[in-house]
Amino acid sequence: MHRALALAERAIGLSDPNPRVGCCLLDSHGEVIGEGFTQQAGGPHAEVMALRDAQARGASIKGSTAVVTLEPCSHHGRTPPCADALIDAGIARVVIALGDPNPAVNGAGINRLRAAGVSVALAPEPFATAARDLNVGFISRMQHGRPFVRLKAAASADGFTALPDGRSQWITGPQARADGHAFRRRAGAILTGIGTVLADDPRLDVRAVETTLQPLRVIVDSHLRIAPQARVLAAPGTACLVHAGATARAELAGVEQIALPAADGRVDLPALLGWLAERGVNELHVEAGATLNGALLAAGLVDEILLYQAPVLLGRGMPIASLPPLPDLTQATRWRRVEATPVGDDLRLRLRPL
């Protein structure tokens, strides 16, 4: 199962909107005879890739065991059911790390396997946790109808993301910046606000690490103020503008312009997350300024804070998020630390709400 999980990680930046799944086939002696991971949407899933690998090795598949990180699918989507592929291949036993939260599956794959006489077992909890963490976005979209929202920030030790005049290049070191691109690669979409685009003219693509897919770049621009030459609109990948009922701009005809419901004259953020889920976005990576960050946090829409903290003091500067003052410390939102890892000279913190 450790190997299957490692294979599933290779589907990051490749399989979206499908989940990241890895599969190993074992013979009667416990030796690996085939392995695979989920390919691009419309391509073969992990189980089929493992079966093909075993066939290419000339291995005998009948009576073997399949170790897979997610319950095999039981429905016809872009590809036929993986449960049927395992049954037809003569697999005798299947070990699964995590049930599939997709309502179209959700136990039906296990039931189909057992009905065909295949022995099915669930792996111990640590493996389920690992499979769940690998697919937090897919699970969120299936269970809650919205992506898993990860808010990324790079800040000084005293909590500032830029100098008072907005200059921020570079607070953190090159290792932290490359690590941030690895988290971008996990995302189906990267979200920013028009304030960040106007101030920094970022690209917001994945370039410091290899990837097959480029996340969709989504700019919240309620009044369509973006310049046509903004770098975030350029290749590689595609970008779209979401606005609150503004008049479409003809000079931006090559860029998707989406009108979403408004709240207080701005794009309604829950509506935005629902729209992204409908587009198949599992993980949403936010790299924005204090205004949009504060709005997402105040609305309780952030599932994880990814904070790169540099060993530098700025004294004054721009905050991570614009939030209203608290009447008392007891009103503070509490987060739990999921991870604290040195990355170069900086510290990577991952925080999730209590």
C-alpha positions as CSV (number, residue, x, y, z in Angstrom):
1,M,0.0,0.0,0.0
2,H,2.9,2.4,0.6
3,R,4.0,1.7,-3.0
4,A,0.4,2.2,-4.3
5,L,0.2,5.6,-2.5
6,A,3.6,6.6,-4.0
7,L,2.2,5.8,-7.4
8,A,-1.0,7.8,-6.7
9,E,1.2,10.8,-6.0
10,R,2.4,10.6,-9.6
11,A,-1.1,11.5,-10.7
12,I,-0.8,15.0,-9.1
13,G,-0.9,17.5,-12.0
14,L,-2.2,14.8,-14.3
15,S,-5.5,13.2,-13.4
16,D,-7.7,16.1,-12.4
17,P,-10.7,16.2,-12.1
18,N,-10.4,12.5,-11.4
19,P,-9.0,11.4,-8.0
20,R,-5.3,10.4,-7.6
21,V,-5.2,6.6,-7.4
22,G,-2.4,4.1,-7.4
23,C,-2.6,0.3,-7.8
24,C,-0.2,-2.6,-7.3
25,L,-0.9,-6.2,-8.4
26,L,0.7,-9.0,-6.3
27,D,1.2,-12.7,-7.1
28,S,0.6,-15.5,-4.6
29,H,4.1,-14.9,-3.2
30,G,3.5,-11.2,-2.5
31,E,5.7,-10.1,-5.4
32,V,4.6,-7.1,-7.5
33,I,3.7,-8.1,-11.0
34,G,2.0,-4.9,-12.2
35,E,1.5,-1.3,-11.1
36,G,-0.1,1.9,-12.4
37,F,-1.7,5.2,-11.5
38,T,-4.5,7.2,-12.9
39,Q,-3.8,9.0,-16.2
40,Q,-5.4,12.1,-17.7
41,A,-9.2,12.5,-17.7
42,G,-10.6,10.1,-20.3
43,G,-7.5,7.9,-20.0
44,P,-7.1,4.6,-18.1
45,H,-7.5,4.5,-14.3
46,A,-4.9,3.0,-12.0
47,E,-6.3,-0.5,-12.0
48,V,-6.3,-0.8,-15.8
49,M,-2.8,0.6,-15.9
50,A,-1.6,-2.0,-13.4
51,L,-3.4,-4.8,-15.4
52,R,-1.7,-3.6,-18.6
53,D,1.7,-3.5,-16.9
54,A,1.3,-7.1,-15.6
55,Q,0.3,-8.2,-19.1
56,A,3.3,-6.5,-20.6
57,R,5.5,-8.3,-18.1
58,G,4.0,-11.6,-19.1
59,A,2.7,-12.2,-15.6
60,S,-0.2,-14.5,-14.7
61,I,-2.9,-12.2,-13.3
62,K,-5.6,-14.8,-12.4
63,G,-5.8,-15.3,-8.7
64,S,-3.6,-12.3,-7.9
65,T,-4.3,-9.5,-5.3
66,A,-4.9,-5.9,-6.2
67,V,-3.8,-3.2,-3.7
68,V,-5.5,0.1,-4.6
69,T,-5.7,3.4,-2.8
70,L,-9.3,4.1,-3.7
71,E,-12.4,1.9,-4.1
72,P,-12.6,0.8,-7.8
73,C,-15.3,2.6,-9.7
74,S,-18.5,0.7,-10.6
75,H,-20.0,3.1,-13.1
76,H,-19.5,4.1,-16.8
77,G,-18.0,7.5,-17.0
78,R,-15.4,8.4,-19.6
79,T,-14.1,4.9,-19.1
80,P,-15.7,1.5,-18.2
81,P,-15.9,0.4,-14.6
82,C,-12.6,-0.6,-13.0
83,A,-14.4,-3.1,-10.8
84,D,-15.4,-5.0,-13.9
85,A,-11.9,-4.9,-15.3
86,L,-10.5,-6.5,-12.1
87,I,-13.3,-9.2,-12.1
88,D,-12.7,-10.0,-15.8
89,A,-9.0,-10.3,-15.2
90,G,-9.6,-13.0,-12.5
91,I,-8.3,-11.0,-9.5
92,A,-9.0,-13.0,-6.4
93,R,-8.5,-10.3,-3.7
94,V,-8.7,-6.5,-3.5
95,V,-7.3,-4.4,-0.7
96,I,-8.6,-0.8,-0.6
97,A,-7.3,2.1,1.4
98,L,-10.4,4.3,1.1
99,G,-14.0,4.1,-0.1
100,D,-14.9,6.3,-3.0
101,P,-17.0,9.4,-1.9
102,N,-18.4,9.8,-5.4
103,P,-22.2,9.1,-5.0
104,A,-22.0,7.1,-8.3
105,V,-19.7,4.7,-6.5
106,N,-19.8,5.0,-2.6
107,G,-19.6,1.3,-1.8
108,A,-21.0,0.0,-5.1
109,G,-17.6,-1.0,-6.4
110,I,-16.9,-3.1,-3.3
111,N,-20.4,-4.7,-3.6
112,R,-19.8,-5.5,-7.2
113,L,-16.5,-7.2,-6.4
114,R,-17.9,-9.2,-3.6
115,A,-20.9,-10.3,-5.6
116,A,-18.5,-11.7,-8.2
117,G,-16.7,-13.7,-5.5
118,V,-13.7,-11.4,-5.1
119,S,-12.4,-11.0,-1.5
120,V,-12.3,-7.4,-0.4
121,A,-10.5,-6.0,2.6
122,L,-9.9,-2.4,3.9
123,A,-6.4,-1.4,4.8
124,P,-5.6,-0.1,8.3
125,E,-6.5,3.5,9.1
126,P,-3.1,5.1,8.5
127,F,-3.4,4.2,4.8
128,A,-6.9,5.6,4.7
129,T,-5.6,8.9,6.1
130,A,-2.9,9.1,3.5
131,A,-5.3,8.3,0.7
132,R,-7.7,10.9,2.1
133,D,-5.0,13.6,2.3
134,L,-4.0,12.9,-1.3
135,N,-7.6,13.5,-2.5
136,V,-8.8,16.2,-0.1
137,G,-10.1,18.2,-3.0
138,F,-12.0,15.3,-4.7
139,I,-13.6,14.4,-1.4
140,S,-14.6,18.0,-0.7
141,R,-16.2,18.3,-4.2
142,M,-18.1,15.0,-3.9
143,Q,-19.2,15.5,-0.3
144,H,-19.7,19.3,0.0
145,G,-20.1,20.5,-3.6
146,R,-17.1,22.8,-3.4
147,P,-13.3,22.6,-3.8
148,F,-10.9,22.3,-1.0
149,V,-9.5,25.8,-0.5
150,R,-5.9,26.2,0.3
151,L,-4.7,29.8,1.0
152,K,-1.0,30.3,0.4
153,A,1.0,33.2,1.8
154,A,4.7,34.1,2.2
155,A,5.3,36.3,5.2
156,S,8.0,37.7,7.5
157,A,8.4,36.5,11.0
158,D,6.3,39.4,12.2
159,G,3.5,38.5,9.8
160,F,3.8,40.9,6.8
161,T,3.6,39.8,3.2
162,A,5.1,43.0,1.7
163,L,6.5,46.4,2.6
164,P,4.0,49.2,3.1
165,D,4.5,50.3,-0.6
166,G,3.6,46.7,-1.7
167,R,7.1,45.4,-2.6
168,S,7.5,41.7,-1.7
169,Q,10.2,40.2,-4.0
170,W,11.5,38.3,-2.3
171,I,10.6,37.7,1.3
172,T,11.1,34.0,1.1
173,G,14.0,32.1,-0.5
174,P,14.1,30.1,-3.8
175,Q,13.4,26.7,-2.2
176,A,10.2,28.0,-0.7
177,R,9.1,29.5,-4.0
178,A,9.7,26.2,-5.8
179,D,7.8,24.4,-3.0
180,G,4.9,26.8,-3.5
181,H,4.8,25.8,-7.2
182,A,4.5,22.2,-6.2
183,F,1.4,23.1,-4.3
184,R,0.1,25.1,-7.3
185,R,0.5,21.9,-9.3
186,R,-1.9,20.1,-7.0
187,A,-4.7,22.6,-7.8
188,G,-7.3,22.5,-10.5
189,A,-7.5,26.3,-10.3
190,I,-5.5,29.2,-8.9
191,L,-7.5,32.1,-7.5
192,T,-6.4,35.7,-7.1
193,G,-7.9,39.1,-7.0
194,I,-7.7,42.1,-9.4
195,G,-5.8,44.1,-6.7
196,T,-2.9,41.5,-6.8
197,V,-3.0,41.5,-10.6
198,L,-2.8,45.3,-10.9
199,A,-0.1,45.6,-8.2
200,D,2.2,42.7,-9.1
201,D,1.3,41.5,-12.6
202,P,1.9,37.9,-11.6
203,R,1.9,34.9,-14.0
204,L,0.5,32.4,-11.5
205,D,1.4,29.4,-13.7
206,V,3.4,26.3,-12.7
207,R,6.9,26.6,-13.9
208,A,9.3,25.7,-11.1
209,V,8.2,22.0,-11.1
210,E,7.2,19.7,-14.0
211,T,3.5,19.3,-14.6
212,T,1.2,17.9,-17.4
213,L,-1.7,20.2,-16.6
214,Q,-1.7,23.9,-15.9
215,P,-4.3,25.0,-13.4
216,L,-7.0,27.3,-14.5
217,R,-6.2,30.8,-13.4
218,V,-9.2,32.6,-12.0
219,I,-9.2,36.3,-11.4
220,V,-11.9,37.9,-9.2
221,D,-12.5,41.2,-11.1
222,S,-15.9,42.5,-10.1
223,H,-15.8,45.5,-12.4
224,L,-13.5,44.0,-15.2
225,R,-10.6,46.4,-14.6
226,I,-7.9,44.0,-15.9
227,A,-5.5,45.1,-18.6
228,P,-5.5,42.9,-21.8
229,Q,-1.7,42.6,-21.6
230,A,-1.8,41.3,-18.0
231,R,0.6,38.4,-17.7
232,V,-1.9,36.2,-15.9
233,L,-3.9,36.0,-19.1
234,A,-1.1,34.7,-21.2
235,A,-0.1,31.1,-22.0
236,P,0.7,28.5,-20.8
237,G,-2.7,27.4,-19.5
238,T,-5.9,29.5,-19.6
239,A,-7.4,32.2,-17.4
240,C,-10.9,33.4,-16.8
241,L,-12.4,36.5,-15.2
242,V,-15.3,36.3,-12.8
243,H,-17.2,39.5,-12.2
244,A,-20.4,40.7,-10.6
245,G,-22.5,41.6,-13.6
246,A,-20.1,44.0,-15.3
247,T,-20.4,44.8,-19.0
248,A,-18.2,42.4,-21.0
249,R,-15.2,44.0,-22.6
250,A,-14.7,43.4,-26.3
251,E,-10.9,43.7,-26.1
252,L,-11.0,40.7,-23.8
253,A,-13.0,38.6,-26.2
254,G,-10.4,35.8,-26.1
255,V,-10.7,35.5,-22.3
256,E,-13.6,33.8,-20.6
257,Q,-15.7,36.3,-18.7
258,I,-18.1,34.8,-16.2
259,A,-20.9,36.8,-14.4
260,L,-21.6,35.4,-11.0
261,P,-24.1,36.5,-8.3
262,A,-23.1,39.6,-6.4
263,A,-22.9,40.2,-2.6
264,D,-22.4,43.8,-1.6
265,G,-21.3,44.7,-5.1
266,R,-18.6,42.0,-5.2
267,V,-18.5,38.5,-6.5
268,D,-20.3,36.1,-4.1
269,L,-17.6,33.8,-2.9
270,P,-19.8,30.7,-2.1
271,A,-21.3,31.0,-5.5
272,L,-17.8,31.2,-7.0
273,L,-16.8,28.0,-5.2
274,G,-19.9,26.2,-6.4
275,W,-19.2,27.3,-10.0
276,L,-15.6,26.0,-9.7
277,A,-16.9,22.6,-8.4
278,E,-19.2,22.4,-11.3
279,R,-16.2,22.8,-13.6
280,G,-14.5,19.9,-11.8
281,V,-12.0,21.8,-9.7
282,N,-11.0,19.7,-6.7
283,E,-8.3,21.9,-5.0
284,L,-8.4,25.6,-5.2
285,H,-5.0,27.3,-4.6
286,V,-5.4,31.0,-3.4
287,E,-2.6,33.5,-4.0
288,A,-4.2,36.8,-3.3
289,G,-3.9,40.0,-1.3
290,A,-5.2,41.0,2.1
291,T,-8.7,41.9,0.8
292,L,-9.6,38.6,-0.9
293,N,-7.8,36.6,1.7
294,G,-9.7,38.3,4.5
295,A,-13.0,37.8,2.7
296,L,-12.4,34.1,2.3
297,L,-11.3,33.7,5.9
298,A,-14.2,35.8,7.3
299,A,-16.7,33.7,5.4
300,G,-15.2,30.5,6.8
301,L,-14.3,29.2,3.3
302,V,-10.6,28.4,3.9
303,D,-9.8,24.7,4.5
304,E,-6.0,25.1,4.9
305,I,-3.5,27.9,5.3
306,L,-0.2,27.3,3.6
307,L,2.2,29.8,5.1
308,Y,5.9,30.2,4.3
309,Q,7.5,32.2,7.1
310,A,10.8,33.8,6.5
311,P,13.3,34.6,9.3
312,V,13.2,38.3,8.6
313,L,11.5,41.3,10.3
314,L,9.8,44.0,8.3
315,G,8.5,46.2,11.2
316,R,5.6,47.5,9.1
317,G,3.9,46.2,6.0
318,M,0.9,44.5,4.3
319,P,-0.9,41.9,6.4
320,I,-1.8,38.4,5.2
321,A,-5.5,39.2,5.5
322,S,-7.7,42.2,6.2
323,L,-9.9,41.1,9.1
324,P,-12.0,43.2,11.5
325,P,-10.6,43.9,14.9
326,L,-11.5,41.5,17.7
327,P,-13.3,42.6,20.8
328,D,-11.5,39.9,22.8
329,L,-8.9,37.2,22.3
330,T,-11.6,34.6,23.0
331,Q,-13.1,35.6,19.6
332,A,-10.0,34.6,17.7
333,T,-10.3,31.8,15.1
334,R,-8.2,28.8,16.3
335,W,-6.3,26.7,13.8
336,R,-4.4,23.4,14.3
337,R,-1.0,22.9,13.0
338,V,-0.9,20.0,10.5
339,E,2.8,20.5,9.5
340,A,5.8,22.6,10.3
341,T,8.7,21.8,7.9
342,P,11.9,23.8,7.2
343,V,12.2,24.6,3.5
344,G,15.6,26.2,2.8
345,D,15.9,29.0,5.3
346,D,12.2,29.4,5.7
347,L,9.5,27.5,7.5
348,R,6.5,25.9,5.8
349,L,3.4,25.8,8.1
350,R,0.1,24.1,7.2
351,L,-2.8,25.0,9.3
352,R,-6.4,23.8,9.3
353,P,-9.4,25.0,11.3
354,L,-10.2,23.4,14.6
